[in-house]
Each structure stands twice: as structure tokens, then as C-alpha cells.
Amino acid sequence: MNRDLVCKSIISVLALTTMGLMVIILPSASAFSVGITATAPTVTAVFAATRIPTGTSNSTWTPVEHDFNGVTMVLVPAGCFQMGSTEAQIDYAVELARKDDVDAQPEWFGDEKPIHEVCFDQPFWIDQTEVTHAQFEQIRGKTDPLSFTGDSEPERGTWFEARDFCALRGARLPTEAEWEYAARGPEGFIFPWGNTFEANRLLYAGNLESRIADVGSKPGGVSWVGALDMSGSAWEWTSSLYQPYPYQATDGREADTGTRTDILRVLRGGSRYEVEDSARAANRGGGHPDAGFGSLGFRCIRSYH
């Protein structure tokens, strides 16, 4: 896919008519504010608490899995990380984008600055994979057949559908900070697996297959906590409104905006249609919450109690 379609300097429209997809990608300094009081997400208590070590590094953390009614989730420990990108990391993003014969500029990635510390004083669980069609159908019933591909492939839906599905599971969508922490960890990896792009670790435009692969089909792309497919495959909805950094959960970006569709929610992870730079854990995209076709997926999180 030509990098012009996801250019960071302007609002771009990614139109994949063969997949019925219309996604707005809005990174950069023209982000907006909504002026709504934030409300903290709530989840159902599901697990007995134990002491979780803090200050964990990517290399010393051993992934912990737990089955929640047939869905495998992995534990994300409490801790801190640097959210966003350094100047050197943005230079690397430009280098990756230019491999696609695009005249990329550092300004395209301005929405990833400033880099800043975000801390979590409580651990949480995150789905090991994107929600599959079979999981979605089991809870929500039959879905639009146009969105169906295969039982073990990522479910594609709107932000509203993703939010409601997670709530039915006693869970919620991750904030973009939670998502990025689960993807890159306290050592701040550029990609879930490390700091160098490796094409065999994800499904992206450079190795595009005729259909979306089953979740977990690229195990080499696993993140430090054991989460799969956090680069490529499908964009993933987060709970966060698309707003400038630094990230502050209490500044309105986690607000409930009701049924409004004139706002943007953050998308993370890139997709099978994107090029190398979009696979970075710090990459940000945005979509209207009623967009729900093509390569838009999601995963859920829940508190650790």
C-alpha cells in the first residue's frame, strides 16, 4: 500500500473498496479536544489479587496466561514505560516509510511526540489475540456475513461494537497507553519483538496474503507479555479519543461521547495493508467509531483483582 494514504501530515482516507473499508487516519498536530468530563472505565472483578513485581523489564518478565471462559488472556504487570517516540525513533520511522518509495518527513510522525513516561500502579489482563469471529458470534450472535472470513480470524467491527462486546465479557477496550505498554514494555521496544523490523514476524503489505490469517499465525511477533498480533494483521480499536500527547487519562480523552460519530478513536497496530513504519508500537491512527469494515479489529482487557 502506498504510504501516501497514511501520511502523517494530513488527514488521509484509506479506501479499500474491495473490502468495503473506509477508515480515517488522523495523526498529527491538528488533533482536537472534545471538552467532556472524563469518566474512569470500570470492569468486573474476576481474579484473586496477588503481589505483582514492579519495575519489571521485558527480558525478565515471564508471560502469565489465564483462561477466562474460554478466552486466553495474558498478564501485564504494573510498571512504567516511555510512551511515544524519540527523535531517533522517528528518524527510523522515516527510514522505514521511504522504503516504500515515499518521500516521508519527520513531521508525519509528530503525533508521537513528546515522548513521556506513563505508569500503571495496577496490573491488568489483555487478550492474547485479537477477538475472533467465533468468539464474537458466541456472545453477540450472527454478524454481517460481509464481515465474515473464518472462525479463527479477527472479528471486524465498529468501535461501538467492540466496546459493547468487551463489556458483555466483563471487560473493556484498552486505553491507547495500556495497549502500547502491552506491546512494547518498560524497555520501550520499537516493535513488540525488539527494535528492528523483521518481516517474518507479522502480516503486513509486504507479505500480503489473499485473506486475513488466523489469529496467532505469526508467533514470532509475540510481545513481552505474550500478546500476539500487536503488529500488522488488523488495526485495533482503543478506548481513547485521538488527542495530542502527552497522554493523560483524566484530560477528557477517555470520555464517554455517547453515540457521536464526528470524533475519532485511536487505532493501533497497523494492519495487513500497511507498510513497515505502521507496525511500530508507537504508531497512532484514528477512526470514526461507526467505521467497521476491512481491517479494523480489537482485543479486550480486564482488571486484575
C-alpha positions in Angstrom: 0.0 0.0 0.0 1.4 3.4 -0.9 2.4 5.4 2.2 0.7 8.5 0.8 -2.6 7.0 2.1 -1.4 7.1 5.7 0.7 10.3 5.5 1.2 11.8 9.0 1.0 15.4 7.8 -2.7 15.4 6.7 -6.0 13.7 7.3 -5.9 10.8 4.9 -8.7 8.5 3.8 -7.9 4.8 3.3 -10.4 3.5 0.9 -10.3 -0.2 0.2 -13.4 -0.6 -1.8 -12.9 -4.3 -2.4 -13.1 -4.8 1.3 -15.8 -2.2 1.9 -13.4 -0.2 4.1 -13.4 3.5 4.8 -11.0 4.5 7.6 -9.9 7.9 8.6 -6.2 8.1 9.6 -5.6 11.3 11.5 -2.3 11.6 13.2 -0.5 14.9 13.7 -0.8 18.3 15.3 -4.3 19.0 14.0 -5.8 16.8 16.7 -8.9 18.1 18.6 -10.4 18.3 22.1 -13.9 17.4 23.0 -14.5 19.3 26.2 -16.2 16.5 28.0 -15.6 15.3 31.6 -13.7 12.0 31.6 -15.2 9.0 33.4 -12.9 6.2 34.6 -13.5 2.8 33.0 -15.0 0.1 35.2 -14.6 -3.6 35.0 -15.9 -6.6 36.9 -13.6 -8.2 39.5 -12.6 -11.6 38.2 -9.4 -12.9 39.9 -7.9 -13.0 43.4 -5.1 -10.5 43.8 -1.5 -11.4 44.5 1.6 -9.2 44.7 2.9 -8.4 41.3 6.5 -7.2 40.9 7.1 -3.7 39.6 10.0 -2.3 37.7 9.9 -5.4 35.5 12.0 -5.5 32.3 11.0 -7.0 29.0 13.7 -9.7 29.3 13.0 -10.8 32.9 9.2 -10.9 32.8 7.8 -14.4 32.3 4.4 -14.4 30.5 1.4 -15.4 32.6 -1.7 -16.8 30.9 -5.2 -17.3 32.3 -8.4 -18.7 30.8 -11.5 -16.6 31.2 -14.5 -18.6 29.9 -12.5 -20.0 27.0 -10.6 -16.8 26.2 -6.9 -16.8 26.9 -5.6 -13.5 28.4 -2.1 -12.6 29.4 -1.0 -10.6 32.4 0.5 -7.1 32.0 2.4 -6.2 35.2 2.4 -2.9 37.0 5.2 -0.6 35.9 6.2 2.4 33.8 7.3 3.0 30.2 8.1 5.8 27.8 5.1 6.4 25.6 5.6 7.8 22.2 8.8 8.2 20.1 12.2 9.8 20.5 13.7 11.8 17.6 15.9 8.8 16.8 12.9 6.5 16.7 11.1 9.0 14.4 14.1 9.1 12.1 13.9 5.3 11.9 10.2 5.5 11.1 11.0 7.9 8.2 13.7 5.4 7.0 11.1 2.6 7.0 8.5 4.7 5.2 10.9 5.7 2.5 11.5 2.0 1.7 8.0 2.2 0.1 9.3 4.9 -2.3 7.5 7.6 -0.3 9.1 11.0 0.5 8.4 10.6 4.2 9.1 13.5 6.5 9.6 13.6 10.3 6.5 15.8 10.6 4.4 12.9 9.6 5.0 11.3 12.9 4.6 14.4 15.0 1.6 12.9 16.9 4.0 10.5 18.6 5.7 13.4 20.5 6.6 14.3 23.1 7.8 11.1 24.5 6.7 10.9 28.1 6.5 8.5 31.0 3.3 6.7 31.8 2.9 4.4 34.8 0.5 1.8 35.9 0.2 1.0 39.6 -2.1 -2.0 39.0 -1.6 -4.9 36.6 -4.2 -5.9 34.1 -5.1 -8.7 31.7 -5.2 -8.3 27.9 -6.5 -10.8 25.3 -3.6 -12.9 23.9 -5.0 -12.4 20.4 -7.5 -10.2 18.7 -11.1 -11.2 19.2 -12.0 -13.8 16.6 -15.2 -14.1 14.6 -16.2 -17.3 16.5 -15.7 -15.5 19.9 -17.8 -12.6 18.7 -20.5 -14.7 17.3 -20.7 -16.8 20.5 -21.6 -13.8 22.6 -23.2 -11.4 20.1 -24.9 -13.9 17.7 -24.7 -13.8 14.0 -22.9 -10.9 12.4 -23.0 -9.3 8.9 -21.9 -12.0 6.5 -19.9 -9.5 4.5 -17.5 -9.2 7.5 -17.1 -13.0 7.9 -13.9 -14.6 6.8 -13.2 -17.5 9.1 -13.9 -18.6 12.7 -10.3 -18.1 13.9 -9.7 -14.9 12.0 -10.0 -11.4 13.6 -13.6 -10.1 14.0 -14.1 -6.8 12.2 -16.4 -4.3 13.6 -17.1 -0.7 14.7 -15.8 0.9 17.8 -19.3 0.7 19.3 -19.5 -3.0 18.6 -16.0 -3.6 20.1 -16.8 -1.6 23.2 -20.1 -3.4 23.8 -18.7 -6.8 23.1 -15.9 -6.3 25.7 -18.5 -5.1 28.2 -20.5 -8.2 27.8 -17.4 -10.2 28.7 -16.9 -8.1 31.9 -14.0 -6.4 30.2 -13.4 -3.2 28.2 -11.3 -1.8 25.4 -7.7 -0.9 26.3 -6.7 2.7 26.5 -4.0 3.6 24.0 -1.5 3.8 26.8 -2.4 0.3 28.1 -2.2 -1.0 24.5 1.2 0.5 23.9 2.6 -0.7 27.2 1.5 -4.3 26.5 3.0 -4.1 23.0 6.5 -2.6 23.8 7.1 -2.9 27.5 9.2 -1.0 30.0 12.3 -1.2 27.7 10.4 0.7 25.1 10.9 -1.7 22.1 10.0 -0.2 18.8 8.2 -3.4 17.7 6.7 -6.0 20.1 9.7 -8.3 19.5 12.5 -5.7 19.5 14.0 -2.7 17.8 14.5 -4.0 14.2 11.8 -4.6 11.6 11.5 -8.3 10.7 9.0 -9.2 8.0 8.5 -12.8 9.1 7.1 -11.7 12.4 3.9 -10.1 11.2 1.3 -10.0 8.4 1.7 -6.7 6.5 1.6 -5.2 3.0 5.0 -6.7 2.2 3.8 -10.3 2.6 0.1 -9.7 2.0 -1.9 -12.9 1.7 -5.2 -13.3 -0.1 -7.1 -13.3 3.2 -6.7 -12.4 6.8 -4.6 -15.0 8.6 -5.9 -16.8 11.7 -5.0 -15.0 14.9 -1.7 -16.1 16.3 -0.4 -17.3 12.9 2.8 -15.1 13.4 4.1 -16.3 16.8 7.4 -14.7 16.2 5.7 -11.3 16.7 4.8 -12.0 20.3 5.2 -9.1 22.8 7.0 -9.3 26.1 3.8 -10.2 27.9 2.8 -12.9 25.5 0.3 -10.9 23.4 0.2 -11.9 19.7 -0.5 -9.9 16.5 0.1 -6.5 18.0 1.8 -5.5 14.8 0.0 -6.0 11.5 -3.0 -8.2 10.8 -5.7 -5.7 11.8 -5.9 -2.3 13.2 -7.1 -2.5 16.8 -9.6 -0.1 18.4 -8.7 1.5 21.8 -11.0 3.4 24.1 -9.1 6.7 23.7 -10.1 9.7 21.8 -7.5 10.9 19.3 -5.8 13.8 21.0 -2.3 15.2 21.3 0.4 14.0 23.7 1.2 13.8 26.5 -1.3 11.2 27.4 -3.4 12.0 30.4 -6.3 9.6 31.2 -8.1 12.4 33.1 -8.0 15.1 30.5 -11.1 14.1 28.6 -9.6 11.6 26.1 -11.2 8.7 27.9 -14.6 10.4 27.9 -17.9 8.7 27.1 -19.1 10.6 24.0 -22.3 8.6 23.6 -23.4 8.0 20.1 -21.3 10.7 18.5 -19.6 9.8 15.3 -17.9 13.1 14.5 -15.0 12.3 16.7 -12.1 9.9 16.3 -11.0 6.9 18.4 -7.4 5.8 18.4 -6.4 2.8 16.3 -3.2 0.9 17.0 -1.0 -1.8 15.5 -1.3 -1.2 11.8 -2.8 -3.9 9.5 -2.1 -6.3 6.7 -2.4 -3.4 4.3 0.2 -1.2 5.9 4.0 -0.8 5.3 6.8 -1.2 7.8 6.6 2.1 9.7 2.9 1.4 10.7 3.9 -1.8 12.5 5.7 0.2 15.2 4.2 0.0 18.7 4.1 3.9 18.9 2.3 4.4 15.7 -1.1 6.1 16.0 -4.1 6.1 13.7 -7.7 7.3 14.2 -11.1 6.1 13.0 -14.7 7.3 13.3 -16.4 5.0 15.8 -19.0 3.9 13.2 -16.4 2.6 10.8 -16.4 -1.1 10.9 -15.2 -2.9 7.8 -12.0 -4.2 6.3 -9.0 -4.3 8.7 -10.5 -3.0 11.9 -10.3 -5.4 14.8 -9.9 -5.2 18.6 -9.0 -7.0 21.8 -10.2 -6.6 25.3 -8.6 -6.0 28.7 -9.8 -6.5 32.3 -8.5 -5.5 35.7 -6.5 -7.9 37.9 -8.4 -8.4 41.2 
